[in-house]
Every structure is written in C-alpha cells, then in structure tokens.
Amino acid sequence: MTQQSSPSGSDKAVTREQLIALLNDDLSREYQAIIAYVVYSQVLKGPEYMAIAGELEIHAGEELAHALTIAKQIDYLGGMPCVTPKPVKTSEKAKEMLRFDLDNENETIRNYRQRVRQCETLGEYALAEQLRSILVQEQEHQIDLATALGVDVPDVTKPDERA
C-alpha cells in the first residue's frame, strides 16, 4: 500500500499528481529567488557588499536556469507550470536581505533533497538527477550567502536523513 504525502512534501511516497504540485511549489520558489537576487544585487550598498552583489547577479541567472528545468519537468510529468512567485521580502538593511536569501536557500535545499527521494520512489531517475544538479548550485548559493554573512553554513539535514 502506497503512503500519501503530507501537504508539506514529506519523504513518503507521492503520486505523479502530487509530485507535479510539489514541483510547482518549488518553481514558485525559483521565481521568488530570481526576483530577490535581481533586486538585492542592485540595492546592496557599501564596499563590504560589492563582491556578494556581483555574485547575486550570477545567482539570478542560475535560478532562471533552475526554473526552466523545473518547468520542463512539470510539463514532462503532464502538468502545467505555475506562473506565480512566492512573496519576496525586502529590507533597507543589507544583512537582512542576505539573511532572507539564506533562509530561502535552506528551504530550497531541504525541499529538493525530499524531491530527489520522491522521484526515485516513483522511478523518475532522470528527474532525480536533474534535481541533484540543481542542488549542487543551490548549496553553492548557500555557501556564498553564509560566507557573506560571516556565519557557518547551516546544516539543513534532518536527523532521520543521515546515513
């Protein structure tokens, strides 16, 4: 008997339709990241933020590539890619904007790790590989943001996910 996924997208087996819905949620988060990186890269002020501002411009392009990949996979699964981003937080304070980005990357990494396992359970191994390649870049974004904030890279792995 197949267990159904909770609305939060747990690691339990999901149906193809549930996977489409979860990927559309991920796509909304990619849209959010594109907008945030475009805006933040242009409004960060001060010499201490010039390097990360340039990096955020690069991140925006990478997030667009992720959105295209996810949209293509949603279409492959028989779904319609969504068109609405998750809300984008803004602030007058550079550190707050970078913290918003880091929090979003942490959530994205957690979700894509779940999605890889869910895809493999459904036998969608190629999709799982696509998500793994996105995860590599998302973790690089996480490292860049944590470094810019002067904090350790957060461990977003749940205890039950450890080998």
C-alpha positions in Angstrom: 0.0 0.0 0.0 1.4 3.4 -1.0 1.5 6.1 1.7 0.4 9.5 0.6 2.5 12.7 1.1 1.6 15.3 3.6 1.0 18.8 2.3 4.5 19.8 3.5 6.0 17.4 0.9 7.4 14.8 3.3 9.5 11.9 2.0 6.7 9.4 1.9 5.7 8.1 -1.5 3.8 10.5 -3.6 1.7 10.2 -6.7 2.6 11.7 -10.0 0.0 14.4 -9.5 1.3 15.2 -6.0 4.9 15.4 -7.4 3.6 17.9 -10.0 2.1 20.0 -7.3 5.3 19.9 -5.2 7.4 20.8 -8.2 5.1 23.7 -8.9 5.7 24.9 -5.3 9.4 24.6 -6.0 9.0 26.5 -9.2 7.3 29.3 -7.3 10.3 29.4 -5.0 12.7 29.6 -8.0 10.7 32.6 -9.3 11.0 34.2 -5.9 14.7 33.6 -5.9 15.1 35.2 -9.4 13.3 38.3 -8.3 15.1 38.5 -4.9 18.5 38.1 -6.5 17.8 40.7 -9.2 16.6 43.3 -6.7 19.1 42.6 -3.9 22.1 42.6 -6.3 21.2 46.1 -7.3 20.3 47.6 -4.0 23.1 46.3 -1.7 25.2 49.3 -0.8 28.7 49.6 0.6 32.1 48.3 -0.2 31.7 45.2 2.0 28.8 44.1 -0.2 30.2 44.6 -3.7 31.6 41.1 -4.1 28.3 39.4 -3.0 26.2 41.8 -5.1 28.1 40.6 -8.2 27.6 37.0 -7.0 23.9 37.6 -6.6 23.6 38.7 -10.3 25.2 35.3 -11.2 22.8 33.5 -8.8 19.8 35.2 -10.6 20.8 33.6 -13.9 21.3 30.2 -12.3 17.9 30.4 -10.6 16.4 31.2 -14.0 18.0 28.0 -15.4 16.6 26.1 -12.5 13.1 27.5 -13.2 13.4 26.4 -16.8 14.5 22.9 -15.8 11.7 22.5 -13.3 9.1 23.9 -15.7 10.3 21.4 -18.3 10.0 18.5 -15.9 6.5 19.6 -14.8 5.5 19.5 -18.4 7.1 16.1 -18.9 5.0 14.8 -16.0 1.9 16.1 -17.7 1.4 19.2 -15.5 1.2 22.9 -16.2 4.0 25.0 -14.8 2.8 27.7 -12.4 3.3 31.4 -13.1 3.3 32.9 -9.6 6.3 33.5 -7.4 6.3 33.1 -3.7 6.4 36.5 -1.9 9.8 38.3 -1.9 10.9 40.0 1.3 12.7 43.3 1.1 14.6 45.4 3.6 16.6 48.6 3.8 19.3 46.6 5.6 21.7 44.6 3.5 22.3 41.9 6.2 18.5 41.3 6.4 18.3 40.8 2.6 21.2 38.3 2.7 19.5 36.5 5.6 16.3 36.3 3.7 18.2 34.8 0.8 20.0 32.3 3.0 16.7 31.2 4.7 15.2 30.7 1.2 18.2 28.7 0.0 18.0 26.5 3.2 14.3 25.8 2.5 15.0 25.1 -1.2 17.8 22.6 -0.4 15.6 20.8 2.1 12.8 20.6 -0.5 15.0 19.4 -3.4 16.5 16.7 -1.2 13.0 15.4 -0.5 12.1 15.7 -4.2 15.1 13.6 -5.2 13.9 10.8 -2.9 10.3 11.2 -4.0 11.3 11.0 -7.7 13.3 7.9 -7.1 10.4 6.2 -5.3 8.3 6.9 -8.5 11.1 5.6 -10.7 11.7 9.1 -12.1 15.5 8.7 -12.0 16.3 11.2 -14.7 14.3 13.8 -12.9 16.1 13.0 -9.7 19.4 13.6 -11.5 18.2 16.9 -12.8 17.3 17.9 -9.2 20.7 16.7 -8.0 22.5 19.1 -10.4 20.2 21.9 -9.2 21.1 21.0 -5.6 24.8 21.4 -6.3 24.2 25.1 -7.3 21.8 25.7 -4.5 24.3 24.6 -2.0 26.9 26.9 -3.6 24.5 29.7 -3.2 24.0 28.7 0.5 27.8 28.8 1.0 28.2 32.2 -0.7 25.4 33.7 1.4 26.6 32.2 4.7 30.2 33.5 3.9 28.9 37.0 3.1 27.0 37.0 6.4 30.0 35.6 8.3 28.1 32.6 9.6 28.6 28.9 9.3 26.7 27.1 6.6 23.5 25.9 8.2 23.0 22.1 8.4 19.6 21.6 6.9 19.7 17.8 7.1 17.2 16.2 9.4 18.5 13.6 11.8 16.4 10.8 10.1 18.1 11.7 6.7 21.6 11.0 7.9 23.2 7.7 7.0 
